[in-house]
Amino acid sequence: MSWDDIKNSDGLEYKQYKPNKKDDWFRKTIYSSKDIYKFRITQKYRCFGYRDMDKFFILRFEIDHKKSDKG
């Protein structure tokens, strides 16, 4: 898949992670200046990371949706 395919995929729900400050996992980390994105791996799992050119760097996985649903 190309990055355009990934962005347009309804199944992956690839989108920017935009939480409030209280719920931001990456605030006060070395990644706070990065644009963090999230996408669906399965119904249960979400993946968080950032893109640098054509590479996606995974920072975190989530299984309970407590953070991904807030951003």
mmCIF file as gemmi writes it, N, C-alpha and C atoms, coordinates in Angstrom:
data_model
loop_
_atom_site.group_PDB
_atom_site.id
_atom_site.type_symbol
_atom_site.label_atom_id
_atom_site.label_alt_id
_atom_site.label_comp_id
_atom_site.label_asym_id
_atom_site.label_entity_id
_atom_site.label_seq_id
_atom_site.pdbx_PDB_ins_code
_atom_site.Cartn_x
_atom_site.Cartn_y
_atom_site.Cartn_z
_atom_site.occupancy
_atom_site.B_iso_or_equiv
_atom_site.pdbx_formal_charge
_atom_site.auth_seq_id
_atom_site.auth_asym_id
_atom_site.pdbx_PDB_model_num
ATOM 1 N N . MET Axp A 1 ? 0.837 -1.187 0 1 0 ? 1 A 1
ATOM 2 C CA . MET Axp A 1 ? 0 0 0 1 0 ? 1 A 1
ATOM 3 C C . MET Axp A 1 ? 0.88 1.248 0 1 0 ? 1 A 1
ATOM 4 N N . SER Axp A 2 ? 0.429 2.242 -0.697 1 0 ? 2 A 1
ATOM 5 C CA . SER Axp A 2 ? 1.124 3.536 -0.672 1 0 ? 2 A 1
ATOM 6 C C . SER Axp A 2 ? 0.608 4.332 0.535 1 0 ? 2 A 1
ATOM 7 N N . TRP Axp A 3 ? 1.288 5.433 0.868 1 0 ? 3 A 1
ATOM 8 C CA . TRP Axp A 3 ? 0.813 6.27 1.965 1 0 ? 3 A 1
ATOM 9 C C . TRP Axp A 3 ? -0.543 6.88 1.64 1 0 ? 3 A 1
ATOM 10 N N . ASP Axp A 4 ? -0.801 7.177 0.379 1 0 ? 4 A 1
ATOM 11 C CA . ASP Axp A 4 ? -2.124 7.688 -0.003 1 0 ? 4 A 1
ATOM 12 C C . ASP Axp A 4 ? -3.193 6.629 0.225 1 0 ? 4 A 1
ATOM 13 N N . ASP Axp A 5 ? -2.891 5.366 -0.109 1 0 ? 5 A 1
ATOM 14 C CA . ASP Axp A 5 ? -3.838 4.274 0.132 1 0 ? 5 A 1
ATOM 15 C C . ASP Axp A 5 ? -4.121 4.127 1.628 1 0 ? 5 A 1
ATOM 16 N N . ILE Axp A 6 ? -3.071 4.214 2.425 1 0 ? 6 A 1
ATOM 17 C CA . ILE Axp A 6 ? -3.217 4.082 3.875 1 0 ? 6 A 1
ATOM 18 C C . ILE Axp A 6 ? -4.078 5.216 4.426 1 0 ? 6 A 1
ATOM 19 N N . LYS Axp A 7 ? -3.814 6.443 4.01 1 0 ? 7 A 1
ATOM 20 C CA . LYS Axp A 7 ? -4.595 7.602 4.479 1 0 ? 7 A 1
ATOM 21 C C . LYS Axp A 7 ? -6.066 7.487 4.103 1 0 ? 7 A 1
ATOM 22 N N . ASN Axp A 8 ? -6.339 6.906 2.939 1 0 ? 8 A 1
ATOM 23 C CA . ASN Axp A 8 ? -7.712 6.826 2.445 1 0 ? 8 A 1
ATOM 24 C C . ASN Axp A 8 ? -8.437 5.554 2.852 1 0 ? 8 A 1
ATOM 25 N N . SER Axp A 9 ? -7.774 4.659 3.553 1 0 ? 9 A 1
ATOM 26 C CA . SER Axp A 9 ? -8.38 3.396 3.958 1 0 ? 9 A 1
ATOM 27 C C . SER Axp A 9 ? -9.319 3.601 5.142 1 0 ? 9 A 1
ATOM 28 N N . ASP Axp A 10 ? -10.578 3.234 4.969 1 0 ? 10 A 1
ATOM 29 C CA . ASP Axp A 10 ? -11.533 3.314 6.078 1 0 ? 10 A 1
ATOM 30 C C . ASP Axp A 10 ? -11.217 2.279 7.149 1 0 ? 10 A 1
ATOM 31 N N . GLY Axp A 11 ? -10.661 1.149 6.743 1 0 ? 11 A 1
ATOM 32 C CA . GLY Axp A 11 ? -10.364 0.073 7.685 1 0 ? 11 A 1
ATOM 33 C C . GLY Axp A 11 ? -9.253 0.403 8.656 1 0 ? 11 A 1
ATOM 34 N N . LEU Axp A 12 ? -8.247 1.118 8.204 1 0 ? 12 A 1
ATOM 35 C CA . LEU Axp A 12 ? -7.111 1.442 9.074 1 0 ? 12 A 1
ATOM 36 C C . LEU Axp A 12 ? -7.37 2.648 9.966 1 0 ? 12 A 1
ATOM 37 N N . GLU Axp A 13 ? -8.216 3.535 9.523 1 0 ? 13 A 1
ATOM 38 C CA . GLU Axp A 13 ? -8.498 4.785 10.242 1 0 ? 13 A 1
ATOM 39 C C . GLU Axp A 13 ? -7.213 5.509 10.63 1 0 ? 13 A 1
ATOM 40 N N . TYR Axp A 14 ? -6.315 5.664 9.68 1 0 ? 14 A 1
ATOM 41 C CA . TYR Axp A 14 ? -5.05 6.369 9.893 1 0 ? 14 A 1
ATOM 42 C C . TYR Axp A 14 ? -5.345 7.855 10.016 1 0 ? 14 A 1
ATOM 43 N N . LYS Axp A 15 ? -5.013 8.428 11.17 1 0 ? 15 A 1
ATOM 44 C CA . LYS Axp A 15 ? -5.263 9.857 11.365 1 0 ? 15 A 1
ATOM 45 C C . LYS Axp A 15 ? -4.334 10.416 12.432 1 0 ? 15 A 1
ATOM 46 N N . GLN Axp A 16 ? -4.252 11.721 12.456 1 0 ? 16 A 1
ATOM 47 C CA . GLN Axp A 16 ? -3.385 12.383 13.42 1 0 ? 16 A 1
ATOM 48 C C . GLN Axp A 16 ? -3.966 12.256 14.823 1 0 ? 16 A 1
ATOM 49 N N . TYR Axp A 17 ? -3.082 12.008 15.772 1 0 ? 17 A 1
ATOM 50 C CA . TYR Axp A 17 ? -3.436 11.912 17.183 1 0 ? 17 A 1
ATOM 51 C C . TYR Axp A 17 ? -3.425 13.323 17.759 1 0 ? 17 A 1
ATOM 52 N N . LYS Axp A 18 ? -4.603 13.811 18.163 1 0 ? 18 A 1
ATOM 53 C CA . LYS Axp A 18 ? -4.743 15.185 18.662 1 0 ? 18 A 1
ATOM 54 C C . LYS Axp A 18 ? -5.478 15.194 20.005 1 0 ? 18 A 1
ATOM 55 N N . PRO Axp A 19 ? -4.826 14.728 21.056 1 0 ? 19 A 1
ATOM 56 C CA . PRO Axp A 19 ? -5.488 14.712 22.362 1 0 ? 19 A 1
ATOM 57 C C . PRO Axp A 19 ? -5.374 16.055 23.071 1 0 ? 19 A 1
ATOM 58 N N . ASN Axp A 20 ? -6.134 16.198 24.153 1 0 ? 20 A 1
ATOM 59 C CA . ASN Axp A 20 ? -5.907 17.372 24.993 1 0 ? 20 A 1
ATOM 60 C C . ASN Axp A 20 ? -4.61 17.132 25.773 1 0 ? 20 A 1
ATOM 61 N N . LYS Axp A 21 ? -4.071 18.146 26.393 1 0 ? 21 A 1
ATOM 62 C CA . LYS Axp A 21 ? -2.769 18.026 27.068 1 0 ? 21 A 1
ATOM 63 C C . LYS Axp A 21 ? -2.777 16.955 28.155 1 0 ? 21 A 1
ATOM 64 N N . LYS Axp A 22 ? -3.871 16.841 28.871 1 0 ? 22 A 1
ATOM 65 C CA . LYS Axp A 22 ? -3.958 15.879 29.968 1 0 ? 22 A 1
ATOM 66 C C . LYS Axp A 22 ? -3.812 14.437 29.477 1 0 ? 22 A 1
ATOM 67 N N . ASP Axp A 23 ? -4.361 14.135 28.32 1 0 ? 23 A 1
ATOM 68 C CA . ASP Axp A 23 ? -4.372 12.768 27.805 1 0 ? 23 A 1
ATOM 69 C C . ASP Axp A 23 ? -3.254 12.467 26.815 1 0 ? 23 A 1
ATOM 70 N N . ASP Axp A 24 ? -2.377 13.417 26.583 1 0 ? 24 A 1
ATOM 71 C CA . ASP Axp A 24 ? -1.331 13.238 25.566 1 0 ? 24 A 1
ATOM 72 C C . ASP Axp A 24 ? -0.182 12.382 26.102 1 0 ? 24 A 1
ATOM 73 N N . TRP Axp A 25 ? -0.059 11.161 25.571 1 0 ? 25 A 1
ATOM 74 C CA . TRP Axp A 25 ? 1.007 10.244 25.973 1 0 ? 25 A 1
ATOM 75 C C . TRP Axp A 25 ? 2.394 10.806 25.669 1 0 ? 25 A 1
ATOM 76 N N . PHE Axp A 26 ? 2.497 11.599 24.638 1 0 ? 26 A 1
ATOM 77 C CA . PHE Axp A 26 ? 3.804 11.991 24.128 1 0 ? 26 A 1
ATOM 78 C C . PHE Axp A 26 ? 4.244 13.384 24.574 1 0 ? 26 A 1
ATOM 79 N N . ARG Axp A 27 ? 3.403 14.058 25.324 1 0 ? 27 A 1
ATOM 80 C CA . ARG Axp A 27 ? 3.762 15.361 25.881 1 0 ? 27 A 1
ATOM 81 C C . ARG Axp A 27 ? 4.911 15.161 26.867 1 0 ? 27 A 1
ATOM 82 N N . LYS Axp A 28 ? 5.829 16.057 26.877 1 0 ? 28 A 1
ATOM 83 C CA . LYS Axp A 28 ? 7.004 15.986 27.753 1 0 ? 28 A 1
ATOM 84 C C . LYS Axp A 28 ? 7.907 14.796 27.423 1 0 ? 28 A 1
ATOM 85 N N . THR Axp A 29 ? 7.905 14.369 26.17 1 0 ? 29 A 1
ATOM 86 C CA . THR Axp A 29 ? 8.832 13.333 25.719 1 0 ? 29 A 1
ATOM 87 C C . THR Axp A 29 ? 9.639 13.898 24.557 1 0 ? 29 A 1
ATOM 88 N N . ILE Axp A 30 ? 10.599 13.147 24.095 1 0 ? 30 A 1
ATOM 89 C CA . ILE Axp A 30 ? 11.39 13.6 22.949 1 0 ? 30 A 1
ATOM 90 C C . ILE Axp A 30 ? 10.562 13.636 21.67 1 0 ? 30 A 1
ATOM 91 N N . TYR Axp A 31 ? 9.353 13.073 21.714 1 0 ? 31 A 1
ATOM 92 C CA . TYR Axp A 31 ? 8.482 13.042 20.534 1 0 ? 31 A 1
ATOM 93 C C . TYR Axp A 31 ? 7.438 14.15 20.53 1 0 ? 31 A 1
ATOM 94 N N . SER Axp A 32 ? 7.46 15.027 21.502 1 0 ? 32 A 1
ATOM 95 C CA . SER Axp A 32 ? 6.415 16.052 21.619 1 0 ? 32 A 1
ATOM 96 C C . SER Axp A 32 ? 6.375 17.009 20.432 1 0 ? 32 A 1
ATOM 97 N N . SER Axp A 33 ? 7.47 17.149 19.72 1 0 ? 33 A 1
ATOM 98 C CA . SER Axp A 33 ? 7.484 18.052 18.56 1 0 ? 33 A 1
ATOM 99 C C . SER Axp A 33 ? 7.081 17.346 17.262 1 0 ? 33 A 1
ATOM 100 N N . LYS Axp A 34 ? 6.873 16.037 17.328 1 0 ? 34 A 1
ATOM 101 C CA . LYS Axp A 34 ? 6.503 15.257 16.135 1 0 ? 34 A 1
ATOM 102 C C . LYS Axp A 34 ? 4.992 15.27 15.947 1 0 ? 34 A 1
ATOM 103 N N . ASP Axp A 35 ? 4.561 15.133 14.702 1 0 ? 35 A 1
ATOM 104 C CA . ASP Axp A 35 ? 3.146 14.904 14.417 1 0 ? 35 A 1
ATOM 105 C C . ASP Axp A 35 ? 2.901 13.412 14.599 1 0 ? 35 A 1
ATOM 106 N N . ILE Axp A 36 ? 2.162 13.062 15.642 1 0 ? 36 A 1
ATOM 107 C CA . ILE Axp A 36 ? 1.898 11.663 15.965 1 0 ? 36 A 1
ATOM 108 C C . ILE Axp A 36 ? 0.623 11.227 15.248 1 0 ? 36 A 1
ATOM 109 N N . TYR Axp A 37 ? 0.673 10.025 14.695 1 0 ? 37 A 1
ATOM 110 C CA . TYR Axp A 37 ? -0.474 9.446 14.006 1 0 ? 37 A 1
ATOM 111 C C . TYR Axp A 37 ? -0.846 8.137 14.668 1 0 ? 37 A 1
ATOM 112 N N . LYS Axp A 38 ? -2.077 7.729 14.461 1 0 ? 38 A 1
ATOM 113 C CA . LYS Axp A 38 ? -2.55 6.455 14.992 1 0 ? 38 A 1
ATOM 114 C C . LYS Axp A 38 ? -3.307 5.725 13.897 1 0 ? 38 A 1
ATOM 115 N N . PHE Axp A 39 ? -3.334 4.41 14.014 1 0 ? 39 A 1
ATOM 116 C CA . PHE Axp A 39 ? -4.13 3.621 13.087 1 0 ? 39 A 1
ATOM 117 C C . PHE Axp A 39 ? -4.533 2.31 13.731 1 0 ? 39 A 1
ATOM 118 N N . ARG Axp A 40 ? -5.533 1.706 13.165 1 0 ? 40 A 1
ATOM 119 C CA . ARG Axp A 40 ? -6.094 0.46 13.658 1 0 ? 40 A 1
ATOM 120 C C . ARG Axp A 40 ? -5.274 -0.708 13.117 1 0 ? 40 A 1
ATOM 121 N N . ILE Axp A 41 ? -4.851 -1.582 14.022 1 0 ? 41 A 1
ATOM 122 C CA . ILE Axp A 41 ? -4.18 -2.81 13.607 1 0 ? 41 A 1
ATOM 123 C C . ILE Axp A 41 ? -5.207 -3.931 13.54 1 0 ? 41 A 1
ATOM 124 N N . THR Axp A 42 ? -6.003 -4.052 14.592 1 0 ? 42 A 1
ATOM 125 C CA . THR Axp A 42 ? -7.128 -4.991 14.655 1 0 ? 42 A 1
ATOM 126 C C . THR Axp A 42 ? -8.257 -4.244 15.352 1 0 ? 42 A 1
ATOM 127 N N . GLN Axp A 43 ? -9.373 -4.923 15.581 1 0 ? 43 A 1
ATOM 128 C CA . GLN Axp A 43 ? -10.451 -4.261 16.323 1 0 ? 43 A 1
ATOM 129 C C . GLN Axp A 43 ? -9.982 -3.862 17.712 1 0 ? 43 A 1
ATOM 130 N N . LYS Axp A 44 ? -9.076 -4.643 18.278 1 0 ? 44 A 1
ATOM 131 C CA . LYS Axp A 44 ? -8.608 -4.411 19.64 1 0 ? 44 A 1
ATOM 132 C C . LYS Axp A 44 ? -7.399 -3.476 19.709 1 0 ? 44 A 1
ATOM 133 N N . TYR Axp A 45 ? -6.468 -3.603 18.794 1 0 ? 45 A 1
ATOM 134 C CA . TYR Axp A 45 ? -5.186 -2.899 18.882 1 0 ? 45 A 1
ATOM 135 C C . TYR Axp A 45 ? -5.129 -1.623 18.056 1 0 ? 45 A 1
ATOM 136 N N . ARG Axp A 46 ? -4.49 -0.595 18.645 1 0 ? 46 A 1
ATOM 137 C CA . ARG Axp A 46 ? -4.182 0.646 17.948 1 0 ? 46 A 1
ATOM 138 C C . ARG Axp A 46 ? -2.678 0.864 18.027 1 0 ? 46 A 1
ATOM 139 N N . CYS Axp A 47 ? -2.14 1.48 17.002 1 0 ? 47 A 1
ATOM 140 C CA . CYS Axp A 47 ? -0.711 1.743 16.918 1 0 ? 47 A 1
ATOM 141 C C . CYS Axp A 47 ? -0.497 3.246 16.82 1 0 ? 47 A 1
ATOM 142 N N . PHE Axp A 48 ? 0.489 3.757 17.538 1 0 ? 48 A 1
ATOM 143 C CA . PHE Axp A 48 ? 0.839 5.176 17.526 1 0 ? 48 A 1
ATOM 144 C C . PHE Axp A 48 ? 2.278 5.327 17.068 1 0 ? 48 A 1
ATOM 145 N N . GLY Axp A 49 ? 2.532 6.358 16.281 1 0 ? 49 A 1
ATOM 146 C CA . GLY Axp A 49 ? 3.891 6.613 15.839 1 0 ? 49 A 1
ATOM 147 C C . GLY Axp A 49 ? 3.961 7.87 14.998 1 0 ? 49 A 1
ATOM 148 N N . TYR Axp A 50 ? 5.078 8.035 14.334 1 0 ? 50 A 1
ATOM 149 C CA . TYR Axp A 50 ? 5.253 9.201 13.468 1 0 ? 50 A 1
ATOM 150 C C . TYR Axp A 50 ? 5.941 8.773 12.183 1 0 ? 50 A 1
ATOM 151 N N . ARG Axp A 51 ? 5.753 9.58 11.164 1 0 ? 51 A 1
ATOM 152 C CA . ARG Axp A 51 ? 6.341 9.328 9.858 1 0 ? 51 A 1
ATOM 153 C C . ARG Axp A 51 ? 7.534 10.225 9.631 1 0 ? 51 A 1
ATOM 154 N N . ASP Axp A 52 ? 8.557 9.648 9.031 1 0 ? 52 A 1
ATOM 155 C CA . ASP Axp A 52 ? 9.711 10.41 8.559 1 0 ? 52 A 1
ATOM 156 C C . ASP Axp A 52 ? 9.948 9.954 7.13 1 0 ? 52 A 1
ATOM 157 N N . MET Axp A 53 ? 9.546 10.804 6.201 1 0 ? 53 A 1
ATOM 158 C CA . MET Axp A 53 ? 9.561 10.471 4.771 1 0 ? 53 A 1
ATOM 159 C C . MET Axp A 53 ? 8.661 9.251 4.553 1 0 ? 53 A 1
ATOM 160 N N . ASP Axp A 54 ? 9.197 8.148 4.048 1 0 ? 54 A 1
ATOM 161 C CA . ASP Axp A 54 ? 8.36 6.976 3.766 1 0 ? 54 A 1
ATOM 162 C C . ASP Axp A 54 ? 8.397 5.923 4.865 1 0 ? 54 A 1
ATOM 163 N N . LYS Axp A 55 ? 8.97 6.248 6.002 1 0 ? 55 A 1
ATOM 164 C CA . LYS Axp A 55 ? 9.051 5.284 7.101 1 0 ? 55 A 1
ATOM 165 C C . LYS Axp A 55 ? 8.142 5.717 8.244 1 0 ? 55 A 1
ATOM 166 N N . PHE Axp A 56 ? 7.512 4.732 8.866 1 0 ? 56 A 1
ATOM 167 C CA . PHE Axp A 56 ? 6.663 4.977 10.03 1 0 ? 56 A 1
ATOM 168 C C . PHE Axp A 56 ? 7.357 4.375 11.244 1 0 ? 56 A 1
ATOM 169 N N . PHE Axp A 57 ? 7.601 5.208 12.25 1 0 ? 57 A 1
ATOM 170 C CA . PHE Axp A 57 ? 8.273 4.766 13.46 1 0 ? 57 A 1
ATOM 171 C C . PHE Axp A 57 ? 7.228 4.522 14.545 1 0 ? 57 A 1
ATOM 172 N N . ILE Axp A 58 ? 7.121 3.295 14.983 1 0 ? 58 A 1
ATOM 173 C CA . ILE Axp A 58 ? 6.136 2.911 15.99 1 0 ? 58 A 1
ATOM 174 C C . ILE Axp A 58 ? 6.631 3.322 17.368 1 0 ? 58 A 1
ATOM 175 N N . LEU Axp A 59 ? 5.76 4.007 18.097 1 0 ? 59 A 1
ATOM 176 C CA . LEU Axp A 59 ? 6.096 4.452 19.448 1 0 ? 59 A 1
ATOM 177 C C . LEU Axp A 59 ? 5.341 3.682 20.521 1 0 ? 59 A 1
ATOM 178 N N . ARG Axp A 60 ? 4.142 3.246 20.195 1 0 ? 60 A 1
ATOM 179 C CA . ARG Axp A 60 ? 3.314 2.643 21.234 1 0 ? 60 A 1
ATOM 180 C C . ARG Axp A 60 ? 2.157 1.86 20.628 1 0 ? 60 A 1
ATOM 181 N N . PHE Axp A 61 ? 1.753 0.798 21.33 1 0 ? 61 A 1
ATOM 182 C CA . PHE Axp A 61 ? 0.544 0.052 20.999 1 0 ? 61 A 1
ATOM 183 C C . PHE Axp A 61 ? -0.452 0.236 22.138 1 0 ? 61 A 1
ATOM 184 N N . GLU Axp A 62 ? -1.714 0.183 21.806 1 0 ? 62 A 1
ATOM 185 C CA . GLU Axp A 62 ? -2.758 0.327 22.819 1 0 ? 62 A 1
ATOM 186 C C . GLU Axp A 62 ? -3.807 -0.749 22.605 1 0 ? 62 A 1
ATOM 187 N N . ILE Axp A 63 ? -4.304 -1.329 23.706 1 0 ? 63 A 1
ATOM 188 C CA . ILE Axp A 63 ? -5.329 -2.358 23.561 1 0 ? 63 A 1
ATOM 189 C C . ILE Axp A 63 ? -6.659 -1.988 24.202 1 0 ? 63 A 1
ATOM 190 N N . ASP Axp A 64 ? -6.711 -0.914 24.979 1 0 ? 64 A 1
ATOM 191 C CA . ASP Axp A 64 ? -7.966 -0.596 25.664 1 0 ? 64 A 1
ATOM 192 C C . ASP Axp A 64 ? -8.673 0.652 25.13 1 0 ? 64 A 1
ATOM 193 N N . HIS Axp A 65 ? -8.083 1.339 24.171 1 0 ? 65 A 1
ATOM 194 C CA . HIS Axp A 65 ? -8.684 2.509 23.507 1 0 ? 65 A 1
ATOM 195 C C . HIS Axp A 65 ? -8.891 3.709 24.428 1 0 ? 65 A 1
ATOM 196 N N . LYS Axp A 66 ? -8.324 3.682 25.622 1 0 ? 66 A 1
ATOM 197 C CA . LYS Axp A 66 ? -8.512 4.802 26.553 1 0 ? 66 A 1
ATOM 198 C C . LYS Axp A 66 ? -7.884 6.087 26.036 1 0 ? 66 A 1
ATOM 199 N N . LYS Axp A 67 ? -6.782 5.993 25.328 1 0 ? 67 A 1
ATOM 200 C CA . LYS Axp A 67 ? -6.113 7.18 24.793 1 0 ? 67 A 1
ATOM 201 C C . LYS Axp A 67 ? -6.515 7.448 23.347 1 0 ? 67 A 1
ATOM 202 N N . SER Axp A 68 ? -6.622 6.397 22.551 1 0 ? 68 A 1
ATOM 203 C CA . SER Axp A 68 ? -6.909 6.623 21.131 1 0 ? 68 A 1
ATOM 204 C C . SER Axp A 68 ? -8.298 7.214 20.92 1 0 ? 68 A 1
ATOM 205 N N . ASP Axp A 69 ? -9.231 6.89 21.783 1 0 ? 69 A 1
ATOM 206 C CA . ASP Axp A 69 ? -10.573 7.46 21.652 1 0 ? 69 A 1
ATOM 207 C C . ASP Axp A 69 ? -10.624 8.937 22.038 1 0 ? 69 A 1
ATOM 208 N N . LYS Axp A 70 ? -9.576 9.432 22.707 1 0 ? 70 A 1
ATOM 209 C CA . LYS Axp A 70 ? -9.545 10.832 23.133 1 0 ? 70 A 1
ATOM 210 C C . LYS Axp A 70 ? -8.646 11.684 22.255 1 0 ? 70 A 1
ATOM 211 N N . GLY Axp A 71 ? -8.215 11.166 21.157 1 0 ? 71 A 1
ATOM 212 C CA . GLY Axp A 71 ? -7.345 11.952 20.304 1 0 ? 71 A 1
ATOM 213 C C . GLY Axp A 71 ? -7.414 11.492 18.915 1 0 ? 71 A 1
